[in-house]
Amino acid sequence: MLASYFVAYFIIPKLLRGKNYLLVILYFIAGGYIISAFLRIAVVHVLEPIVRTPPFNQESIFEILTDIHVLFTVYFLQNFSLAWIFGFIKLLKDQYLVKQRTLLLEKEKTESELKILKAQLNPHFLFNTLNNIYSLSLVNSPITSKSIAGLSEILDHILYRCNDIYVPISTEIALLKNYIGLEKLRYDDRLMVNFTHYIDDDKPIAPLILLSIVENAFKHGASEDIGKPIINIDLKLIKNDFHFRVSNTFLSKKEQIGNNKIGLDNIRRQLEMIYPGNHQFNIVIEESTFITTLTIKLIESINP
């Protein structure tokens, strides 16, 4: 046990630091000699008087300390061969624990970043939607209750159903429908929104990413300065291949393009954390049309 702790907690840590190997070797030789001599003295002068019937001959401490051959072959080799095995096992265990701790910290960091990035729903959307619903209620509009129900479903989805990394894609489609319906309350017939979707299976997908892309299109593509803005949204899932394309008309101003890319950079960071090397996220500007395309290879099924 002495040899094992000496190797595991003193020699190996110094070897790993790698500053002065010669000094570590001297420490090991000196420590090995002291421990071996101590064990020999304990056997001869402590254990033997207990188990043997006197009188009997005993080596003196001086003879023990100078009998290098016995100390090396009997005590040093036997004890330190096991000590090095113990030391390496402990080293592997420590490295495993460090790796697990690092992975846990990375996971917690990633989850924290995702929570921050998910909280990107424009607060102006909520403010404007409540104002629009209030205006509808003043004139007793028949769509007031429907608008409240749509907003309630959006908040329920964002607050309570997006705690996991993945959600069924059907819930994201319902979220987009509600969002589009509420956003259209802000505009008259001059805004045209086309949303087409088809899925052959209800696969899991990262929540709120699609909403962030669509929200970005409304934010920069439905400005009052545009004559008749058009937003086209196309969603397809065929044999695990997910395709999402959003195009919106916009004013070709440098500051608007820059602001557009700030929101899309948040989306890009989420995709890189959740779908590393398994997605493509592209942005194309064609004249006065801003086009965002997202493709993901979805593997797992939401159903067992």
PLY file of the C-alpha trace (Angstrom):
ply
format ascii 1.0
element vertex 304
property float x
property float y
property float z
element edge 303
property int vertex1
property int vertex2
end_header
0.00 0.00 0.00
2.87 2.38 0.81
4.51 1.65 -2.53
1.22 2.07 -4.40
0.43 5.44 -2.88
4.02 6.61 -3.33
3.90 5.77 -7.04
0.33 6.92 -7.69
0.34 10.19 -5.77
3.97 11.28 -5.92
5.97 9.74 -8.77
3.37 9.62 -11.57
2.15 13.23 -11.06
5.75 14.44 -11.24
6.34 12.39 -14.39
3.25 13.89 -15.99
4.50 17.41 -15.30
7.64 16.42 -17.21
9.91 19.11 -15.78
12.91 17.14 -14.46
12.89 13.41 -15.16
16.31 12.82 -13.60
15.14 14.26 -10.29
12.00 12.10 -10.43
14.14 9.00 -11.00
16.27 9.91 -7.97
13.09 10.41 -5.92
11.85 7.00 -7.04
15.11 5.23 -6.19
15.34 6.90 -2.79
11.69 6.33 -2.01
11.85 2.73 -3.19
14.85 2.06 -0.97
13.25 3.70 2.10
9.95 1.86 1.67
11.63 -1.51 1.03
13.89 -1.07 4.07
10.94 -0.03 6.22
8.96 -3.09 5.16
11.94 -5.39 5.88
12.45 -3.84 9.32
8.72 -4.20 10.09
8.80 -7.89 9.12
11.98 -8.73 11.06
11.50 -6.62 14.19
7.70 -6.45 14.49
6.04 -9.46 12.85
8.64 -12.16 13.49
8.69 -11.64 17.34
4.92 -12.11 17.28
4.73 -15.28 15.20
8.05 -16.97 16.06
9.03 -18.67 19.33
12.24 -17.23 20.84
15.09 -17.55 20.92
15.93 -16.93 17.24
18.44 -14.89 15.34
17.47 -11.50 13.90
19.16 -9.22 11.46
20.18 -5.90 12.85
18.82 -2.73 11.34
22.24 -1.99 9.90
22.36 -5.40 8.21
18.88 -4.84 6.77
19.81 -1.41 5.43
22.95 -2.73 3.75
21.47 -5.94 2.29
20.62 -4.33 -1.05
20.16 -7.68 -2.81
17.33 -8.84 -0.52
15.72 -5.40 -0.44
15.71 -5.27 -4.24
14.74 -8.83 -5.18
12.27 -9.57 -2.38
10.70 -6.25 -1.45
11.30 -3.72 -4.20
10.38 -5.88 -7.21
7.32 -7.48 -5.63
5.85 -4.35 -4.08
6.61 -1.84 -6.80
5.51 -4.08 -9.66
2.05 -4.10 -8.08
2.38 -0.41 -7.20
2.92 0.58 -10.85
-0.11 -1.46 -11.90
-2.16 0.33 -9.25
-0.73 3.68 -10.35
-1.62 3.17 -14.01
-5.13 1.99 -13.12
-5.61 5.11 -11.02
-4.23 7.25 -13.85
-6.70 5.74 -16.33
-9.53 6.25 -13.87
-8.56 9.89 -13.29
-8.34 10.55 -17.03
-11.74 8.95 -17.53
-13.28 11.11 -14.78
-11.68 14.24 -16.20
-13.00 13.37 -19.66
-16.49 12.74 -18.31
-16.38 15.99 -16.36
-15.23 17.86 -19.47
-18.01 16.31 -21.55
-20.55 17.22 -18.87
-19.32 20.82 -18.76
-19.39 21.02 -22.56
-22.93 19.63 -22.57
-24.05 22.12 -19.93
-22.38 24.94 -21.85
-24.04 23.85 -25.09
-27.44 23.57 -23.41
-27.02 27.04 -21.89
-26.07 28.50 -25.26
-29.04 26.80 -26.90
-31.41 28.19 -24.28
-30.05 31.68 -24.93
-30.28 31.27 -28.69
-33.78 29.83 -28.47
-34.93 32.92 -26.60
-34.70 34.94 -29.79
-38.43 35.37 -30.45
-38.81 39.06 -31.12
-40.50 40.70 -28.11
-42.00 43.23 -30.55
-44.00 40.35 -32.06
-45.71 39.70 -28.73
-46.29 43.41 -28.12
-47.72 44.03 -31.59
-49.85 40.88 -31.48
-51.42 41.87 -28.16
-52.14 45.32 -29.53
-53.75 43.83 -32.65
-55.87 41.46 -30.58
-56.92 44.37 -28.38
-57.96 46.32 -31.48
-59.94 43.34 -32.73
-61.70 43.02 -29.41
-62.80 46.67 -29.54
-64.73 46.07 -32.77
-65.93 42.61 -31.70
-64.12 40.97 -34.61
-65.04 37.29 -35.08
-61.34 36.36 -35.33
-60.49 37.71 -31.87
-60.91 34.40 -30.08
-59.04 32.58 -32.82
-56.15 35.03 -32.51
-55.99 34.60 -28.74
-56.00 30.82 -29.16
-53.18 31.04 -31.71
-51.05 33.23 -29.44
-51.74 30.89 -26.52
-50.54 27.90 -28.54
-47.36 29.73 -29.55
-46.52 30.66 -25.96
-47.35 27.15 -24.74
-45.03 25.66 -27.35
-42.16 28.04 -26.61
-42.41 27.97 -22.82
-43.24 24.33 -22.15
-42.63 22.11 -25.17
-39.16 23.24 -26.23
-37.14 22.04 -23.24
-35.87 19.01 -25.16
-33.35 19.17 -27.98
-35.89 17.71 -30.43
-39.64 18.00 -30.93
-41.97 16.41 -33.53
-41.84 18.31 -36.80
-45.65 18.43 -36.88
-45.63 20.69 -33.82
-43.20 23.05 -35.55
-45.51 23.21 -38.57
-48.45 24.09 -36.30
-46.28 26.73 -34.63
-45.46 28.30 -38.00
-49.12 28.36 -39.01
-50.09 30.15 -35.81
-47.21 32.58 -36.14
-48.04 33.41 -39.76
-51.71 33.86 -38.90
-50.91 36.30 -36.10
-48.35 38.24 -38.13
-50.85 38.73 -40.95
-53.07 40.60 -38.49
-50.54 43.43 -38.65
-50.88 43.88 -42.40
-53.68 44.30 -44.88
-54.08 42.46 -48.15
-50.87 43.98 -49.49
-48.84 41.22 -47.72
-48.87 37.85 -49.47
-47.70 34.77 -47.55
-47.52 31.34 -49.19
-46.81 28.40 -46.87
-46.61 24.91 -48.36
-45.55 21.83 -46.44
-45.37 18.08 -46.87
-43.88 15.42 -44.56
-43.94 11.66 -45.04
-43.09 10.99 -41.38
-43.25 12.90 -38.11
-39.50 13.10 -37.50
-37.87 14.94 -34.57
-36.28 18.31 -35.27
-34.63 21.03 -33.21
-37.33 23.43 -31.95
-37.72 27.11 -32.87
-35.07 27.18 -35.62
-37.70 27.22 -38.35
-39.65 29.87 -36.47
-36.51 32.02 -36.21
-36.00 31.83 -39.99
-39.62 32.74 -40.69
-39.57 35.49 -38.08
-36.50 36.92 -39.79
-38.36 36.95 -43.12
-41.29 38.85 -41.61
-39.01 41.26 -39.77
-37.07 42.25 -42.88
-39.52 41.32 -45.64
-42.80 42.90 -44.58
-41.66 46.48 -44.13
-44.15 49.22 -44.85
-41.63 50.70 -47.26
-42.10 47.75 -49.60
-45.03 48.06 -51.99
-46.49 44.54 -51.90
-44.21 42.25 -49.91
-44.24 38.55 -50.64
-43.05 35.77 -48.33
-42.83 32.22 -49.66
-42.25 29.32 -47.27
-41.76 25.76 -48.46
-41.19 22.81 -46.12
-40.60 19.21 -47.22
-39.54 16.01 -45.51
-39.08 13.05 -47.83
-37.23 9.91 -46.72
-35.33 11.63 -43.88
-34.26 14.51 -46.16
-35.57 17.76 -44.71
-35.74 20.85 -46.94
-36.84 24.29 -45.80
-36.83 27.34 -48.07
-37.94 30.85 -47.17
-37.83 33.79 -49.58
-38.92 37.34 -48.93
-38.80 40.61 -50.80
-36.79 43.31 -49.06
-35.18 46.69 -49.52
-31.58 46.37 -50.68
-30.05 48.54 -48.01
-26.66 47.67 -46.56
-27.76 48.25 -42.98
-30.83 46.04 -43.47
-28.73 43.25 -44.96
-26.37 43.52 -42.01
-29.19 43.34 -39.47
-30.64 40.40 -41.39
-27.42 38.44 -41.05
-27.16 39.08 -37.30
-30.31 37.05 -36.63
-29.29 34.36 -39.10
-25.90 34.00 -37.39
-27.73 32.93 -34.22
-29.58 30.29 -36.25
-26.31 29.12 -37.78
-24.73 28.64 -34.32
-27.69 26.53 -33.19
-27.44 24.33 -36.26
-23.71 23.83 -35.78
-24.27 22.70 -32.19
-27.21 20.38 -32.90
-26.44 19.11 -36.42
-22.64 19.33 -36.78
-21.62 18.26 -40.28
-25.14 17.06 -41.02
-26.81 20.16 -42.42
-26.50 22.94 -44.97
-27.63 26.48 -44.30
-27.35 28.91 -47.20
-28.31 32.52 -47.83
-28.73 33.92 -51.34
-29.69 37.44 -52.42
-31.27 37.76 -55.86
-32.09 41.35 -56.78
-34.73 42.32 -54.19
-35.33 38.80 -52.86
-33.66 37.31 -49.80
-33.59 33.50 -49.93
-32.75 31.23 -47.00
-32.45 27.47 -47.50
-31.91 24.79 -44.88
-31.36 21.07 -45.49
-30.93 18.51 -42.73
-30.49 14.75 -42.77
-32.95 13.52 -40.15
-32.24 9.98 -38.95
-34.15 9.14 -35.78
-37.88 8.71 -35.69
-40.03 10.35 -33.03
-42.11 7.19 -32.76
-40.70 3.99 -31.16
0 1
1 2
2 3
3 4
4 5
5 6
6 7
7 8
8 9
9 10
10 11
11 12
12 13
13 14
14 15
15 16
16 17
17 18
18 19
19 20
20 21
21 22
22 23
23 24
24 25
25 26
26 27
27 28
28 29
29 30
30 31
31 32
32 33
33 34
34 35
35 36
36 37
37 38
38 39
39 40
40 41
41 42
42 43
43 44
44 45
45 46
46 47
47 48
48 49
49 50
50 51
51 52
52 53
53 54
54 55
55 56
56 57
57 58
58 59
59 60
60 61
61 62
62 63
63 64
64 65
65 66
66 67
67 68
68 69
69 70
70 71
71 72
72 73
73 74
74 75
75 76
76 77
77 78
78 79
79 80
80 81
81 82
82 83
83 84
84 85
85 86
86 87
87 88
88 89
89 90
90 91
91 92
92 93
93 94
94 95
95 96
96 97
97 98
98 99
99 100
100 101
101 102
102 103
103 104
104 105
105 106
106 107
107 108
108 109
109 110
110 111
111 112
112 113
113 114
114 115
115 116
116 117
117 118
118 119
119 120
120 121
121 122
122 123
123 124
124 125
125 126
126 127
127 128
128 129
129 130
130 131
131 132
132 133
133 134
134 135
135 136
136 137
137 138
138 139
139 140
140 141
141 142
142 143
143 144
144 145
145 146
146 147
147 148
148 149
149 150
150 151
151 152
152 153
153 154
154 155
155 156
156 157
157 158
158 159
159 160
160 161
161 162
162 163
163 164
164 165
165 166
166 167
167 168
168 169
169 170
170 171
171 172
172 173
173 174
174 175
175 176
176 177
177 178
178 179
179 180
180 181
181 182
182 183
183 184
184 185
185 186
186 187
187 188
188 189
189 190
190 191
191 192
192 193
193 194
194 195
195 196
196 197
197 198
198 199
199 200
200 201
201 202
202 203
203 204
204 205
205 206
206 207
207 208
208 209
209 210
210 211
211 212
212 213
213 214
214 215
215 216
216 217
217 218
218 219
219 220
220 221
221 222
222 223
223 224
224 225
225 226
226 227
227 228
228 229
229 230
230 231
231 232
232 233
233 234
234 235
235 236
236 237
237 238
238 239
239 240
240 241
241 242
242 243
243 244
244 245
245 246
246 247
247 248
248 249
249 250
250 251
251 252
252 253
253 254
254 255
255 256
256 257
257 258
258 259
259 260
260 261
261 262
262 263
263 264
264 265
265 266
266 267
267 268
268 269
269 270
270 271
271 272
272 273
273 274
274 275
275 276
276 277
277 278
278 279
279 280
280 281
281 282
282 283
283 284
284 285
285 286
286 287
287 288
288 289
289 290
290 291
291 292
292 293
293 294
294 295
295 296
296 297
297 298
298 299
299 300
300 301
301 302
302 303
